[in-house]
Amino acid sequence: MKIAVLGAGSWGTALTIHLARIGHEVLLWARDPQVAGAIESEKRHPRRHADVPIPAVVRATADLSKAFAHSDTVVLAIPCGSLRSVLDAGPSSSATRRFVSTSKGIEPDTLMRMSEIIRDHHKHSPVAVLSGPTFADGVIRRDPTAAVVADSGGIFAKEVQQNFSSPQLRLYTSDDLPGVEFCGALKNVVAIAAGIVTGLGFGHNTMAALVTRGLAEIGRIVRGHGGQARTVAGLAGIGDLLLTCTGQQSRNRRVGEQIGKGRRLAEVLAEMPEVAEGARTCLAVPRLAGQVGVEAPIAEAVVSVLYENVPAATAVEGLMTRTLRAE
C-alpha cells in the first residue's frame, strides 16, 4: 500500500525503513529540505541512522502537500509540540484520510492527547495510535519487537496490524485508545525521574522502587480517565516504561541523568538532537491527576526539579518522607 510518513526523526525514519522493507510504497516528509534532498538523492539520512541505507523505493519530500497527496494513510512521527502546527499547515479535513499517530505526549495547555488534536483537524478520519517498547535502532536492526496499535473501534487498528506487522515487528491490537496514549505519554515523565536518580548516583534499589511506584502512578491516572488496567500491565504500559527507564538510548532518561548531575534543563535540552517529550508532558500530569482526584507525586517532583529550581536530592527526599501508607 501507499503510506505517507510525516517526520524524519529517528522514529519516523526507522518506521519508513521498516515499512519499505515489507513492501510498502513510502513517501517520507522532512521539515528540512536538505534532509529530504539527501534522502531522495543518496538514500541515507544525513543525521539519523546515517550508516543505514534507506530502501530505494522510499521517496522523500519537504513539501507537506505532496506528502498528504501521496496516500490517504498518514503516519505521524512528529514531536508532540509540533503536531498541531503541522496539521494546521496541511490540507483541510478529508473523510477518506486515516492517521496513525506515533507521538507520545500530552499538550500541556489543553491537556489533549495526540489523537484528540488530530480529530480537532480531521473530525471524521479514523485515528489509530502505535505505541510500545520500540527504540528506533532496534527496529532498524530487525530485533524482534512487539508493540500495540489502538483505536476506539478496533477496525482501523486491525488493518494497521495486518499491514505493518512482520516477523520482526509483532503488533497487538487494543480498543483502549486513551489508555494506550496516556501510558505512552506518562512513562516519559517517569523516565526523567529514573534518569535523575541515576544521575544522583543511586543504585538498583532506587530504580526498582521508582519504576514500580511510577507504574502505580500511571495506572491511577489511566484508570481515572477511562483507560483499562490491562493496558497498564501490557506493552504500552509496563513494557514501554521498562524500556524507557532502563535503556541507554532513552532521551528522557538522558535528560534526567544530566539534571541529576546538577545541570539546568534549558542547557540540557539545547544539546539534545531530538525532543525529549517528558520535559513538556510533565507539566500536564499533575493537572490530569487532579481532574480525577488521584495523586501524582513523582510527576510533581519532576516538575519541581525541572521548573521550580528544587534540588534533585531534595525532591527524592520529599518522595521518601511522604506520609506512610499501605501499598
C-alpha positions in Angstrom: 0.0 0.0 0.0 1.0 3.6 -0.3 1.9 5.3 3.0 3.0 8.8 3.9 5.2 9.2 6.9 5.4 12.7 8.4 8.5 13.3 10.4 12.1 12.3 9.5 13.5 12.0 13.0 14.9 8.7 14.4 11.5 7.0 14.8 9.9 8.3 11.6 13.0 7.2 9.6 13.0 3.8 11.3 9.3 3.2 10.5 9.9 4.3 6.9 12.7 1.8 6.5 10.6 -1.0 8.1 7.5 -0.3 6.0 9.6 -0.1 2.8 11.3 -3.4 3.7 8.0 -5.2 3.9 6.8 -4.0 0.6 5.0 -0.6 1.0 5.5 2.4 -1.1 6.5 5.1 1.4 6.9 8.8 1.0 8.8 10.4 3.9 8.2 14.1 4.7 11.0 16.0 6.3 10.6 19.6 7.6 14.2 20.4 6.5 14.6 20.5 2.7 18.3 19.5 3.0 17.3 16.3 4.8 14.6 15.5 2.3 17.1 16.1 -0.6 19.8 13.9 0.9 17.3 11.0 1.5 15.9 11.4 -2.0 19.3 11.5 -3.8 21.6 9.4 -1.6 19.1 7.1 0.2 20.7 7.9 3.5 19.6 10.2 6.3 22.3 12.8 6.9 21.7 13.0 10.7 19.8 9.9 11.9 20.9 6.3 11.3 23.4 7.7 8.8 25.1 4.3 8.4 21.9 2.6 7.4 20.9 2.6 3.7 17.2 3.6 3.1 15.4 1.3 0.6 15.5 2.6 -2.9 11.6 2.6 -3.1 11.4 5.3 -0.5 10.8 8.8 -1.7 11.3 12.0 0.3 9.9 15.5 0.2 9.8 18.7 2.2 6.5 19.6 0.6 3.7 18.8 3.0 1.0 18.9 0.4 2.9 16.3 -1.7 3.1 14.1 1.4 -0.6 14.3 2.0 -1.4 13.7 -1.6 0.7 10.6 -1.7 -1.6 8.5 0.4 -4.8 8.6 2.5 -2.9 6.6 5.1 -0.7 9.1 7.0 1.8 8.0 9.8 2.5 10.9 12.2 6.0 10.7 13.7 6.2 14.3 14.7 7.2 15.8 18.1 4.1 16.5 20.2 4.8 20.2 20.4 4.8 20.4 16.6 1.8 18.2 15.7 -0.8 21.0 15.8 1.2 23.3 13.6 1.9 20.6 11.1 -1.7 19.7 10.9 -2.6 23.4 10.6 -0.3 23.6 7.6 -1.7 20.5 6.0 -4.8 20.2 3.8 -8.3 20.6 5.2 -10.3 17.7 6.7 -10.9 14.7 4.5 -13.3 11.9 5.4 -11.2 9.4 3.5 -7.8 10.1 5.2 -6.6 7.8 8.0 -4.0 8.7 10.6 -1.6 6.5 12.6 -0.1 8.5 15.5 3.2 7.5 17.0 3.8 10.7 19.1 3.8 10.1 22.9 2.8 13.2 24.8 0.1 15.5 26.2 -0.4 19.1 25.1 0.1 21.0 28.4 -2.1 23.9 27.6 -5.2 21.9 26.6 -4.4 18.5 28.3 -5.3 16.9 24.9 -3.9 13.6 23.7 -2.4 13.4 20.2 -5.5 11.6 18.8 -7.7 14.4 20.1 -5.5 17.0 18.4 -5.8 15.1 15.1 -9.5 14.9 15.5 -9.6 18.6 16.0 -8.4 19.0 12.4 -9.9 15.9 10.8 -13.1 15.1 12.7 -14.3 12.2 10.6 -11.0 10.5 10.0 -10.1 7.2 11.6 -7.2 7.6 14.0 -5.0 4.8 15.4 -2.2 5.0 17.9 1.0 2.9 17.6 2.9 2.6 20.9 5.0 0.3 23.0 8.7 -0.5 23.8 10.3 0.4 20.5 13.7 2.0 20.2 14.3 3.1 16.6 17.7 1.4 16.3 16.2 -2.0 17.3 13.5 -1.8 14.6 16.2 -0.9 12.0 18.4 -3.8 13.2 15.4 -6.1 12.9 15.5 -7.0 16.6 12.3 -8.9 17.4 10.0 -6.2 18.7 6.4 -6.0 19.9 4.1 -3.1 20.2 0.4 -2.3 20.3 -1.9 -0.4 17.9 -5.1 1.0 19.3 -8.2 2.8 18.1 -11.7 3.3 19.6 -13.5 0.8 17.4 -10.8 -1.7 16.5 -11.4 -1.8 12.8 -8.6 0.5 11.7 -6.2 -0.9 14.3 -6.7 -4.4 12.8 -5.9 -3.0 9.4 -2.7 -1.4 10.7 -1.8 -4.6 12.5 -2.1 -6.6 9.3 -0.2 -4.1 7.1 2.6 -3.0 9.5 3.5 -6.3 11.1 6.4 -8.5 10.1 8.4 -11.4 11.6 10.5 -8.7 13.2 7.7 -6.4 14.4 4.7 -8.0 16.0 1.7 -5.7 16.6 -1.2 -6.4 19.0 -4.5 -4.5 18.8 -6.3 -2.7 21.5 -9.6 -0.8 21.8 -8.2 1.3 24.7 -7.2 4.4 22.8 -6.9 6.7 25.8 -5.1 4.1 27.9 -2.5 3.5 25.3 -1.9 7.2 24.7 -1.7 8.1 28.4 0.7 5.2 29.1 2.9 6.3 26.2 3.0 9.9 27.4 3.3 9.4 31.2 6.1 6.9 31.0 8.4 9.6 29.6 7.9 11.6 32.8 8.8 8.6 35.0 11.8 8.0 32.7 13.1 11.5 33.5 12.8 10.7 37.2 14.7 7.4 36.5 17.5 9.4 34.9 17.5 11.8 37.8 18.1 9.1 40.4 20.8 7.6 38.2 22.4 11.0 37.9 22.4 11.3 41.7 24.3 8.0 41.9 21.6 5.8 43.4 21.5 2.1 42.6 19.2 -0.7 41.6 17.0 -0.5 44.8 16.1 3.1 44.0 15.4 2.3 40.3 13.2 -0.7 41.2 11.2 1.4 43.7 10.8 4.3 41.2 9.7 2.2 38.3 7.2 0.3 40.4 5.7 3.3 42.0 5.8 5.1 38.7 3.7 2.3 37.2 1.2 2.7 40.0 1.0 6.5 39.4 0.4 5.9 35.7 -2.2 3.3 36.5 -4.2 5.7 38.7 -4.3 8.3 36.0 -5.1 5.9 33.2 -8.0 4.3 35.1 -9.3 7.7 36.3 -9.5 8.8 32.7 -11.3 5.7 31.5 -8.4 3.6 30.4 -8.0 -0.1 31.2 -5.9 -1.7 33.8 -4.7 -4.4 31.3 -3.3 -1.7 29.1 -1.1 -0.5 32.0 0.1 -4.1 32.5 0.9 -4.5 28.8 3.2 -3.4 26.1 2.1 0.3 26.1 2.3 0.4 29.9 4.9 -1.6 31.8 6.7 -2.7 28.6 7.4 0.9 27.4 8.1 2.1 30.9 10.8 -0.6 31.5 12.5 0.2 28.2 12.4 4.0 28.6 13.6 3.9 32.3 16.4 1.5 31.8 17.5 1.8 28.1 20.6 3.9 27.4 19.0 5.2 24.2 16.1 6.8 26.1 16.2 10.6 25.5 14.0 11.2 28.6 16.2 9.2 30.8 19.3 11.0 29.4 17.7 14.4 30.3 17.1 13.2 33.8 20.6 11.9 34.2 22.0 15.3 33.3 19.6 17.1 35.7 20.6 14.7 38.5 24.2 15.7 37.9 23.3 19.3 38.5 22.8 20.7 35.1 19.9 23.1 34.1 17.1 21.9 31.9 17.5 24.6 29.2 21.1 23.7 28.8 20.4 20.0 28.5 17.6 20.4 26.0 19.7 22.7 23.9 22.2 19.9 23.4 19.6 17.3 22.5 19.4 16.4 18.8 15.8 15.4 19.2 12.9 16.1 21.6 12.6 14.5 25.0 8.8 14.6 25.3 8.6 14.1 29.0 10.1 17.5 29.7 7.0 19.1 28.3 4.4 16.5 29.2 5.3 16.6 32.9 3.6 20.0 33.2 0.3 18.4 32.3 0.4 15.4 34.6 -0.4 17.0 38.0 -3.5 18.6 36.3 -4.5 15.3 34.7 -4.3 13.6 38.1 -6.2 16.5 39.8 -9.0 16.1 37.2 -9.8 12.6 38.5 -8.8 13.1 42.2 -5.7 11.0 42.3 -2.1 11.7 43.3 0.9 12.1 41.1 3.9 12.7 43.4 6.6 11.5 41.0 5.4 13.8 38.3 5.1 16.7 40.8 8.6 16.0 41.9 9.9 16.1 38.3 8.1 19.4 37.7 9.6 20.8 40.8 13.2 19.9 39.8 12.8 20.9 36.1 10.9 24.1 36.5 10.9 25.2 40.1 14.6 25.0 41.0 14.2 22.3 43.6 17.4 20.3 44.1 17.1 16.8 42.8 18.2 15.3 46.1 15.6 17.3 47.9 12.8 16.1 45.6 13.9 12.5 46.2 13.9 13.0 50.0 10.4 14.5 49.7 9.1 11.4 48.0 10.7 9.1 50.6 9.3 11.1 53.5 5.7 11.3 52.4 3.0 10.0 54.8 3.4 6.3 55.2 0.5 4.2 53.9 -0.5 0.8 52.6 0.7 -0.2 49.1 
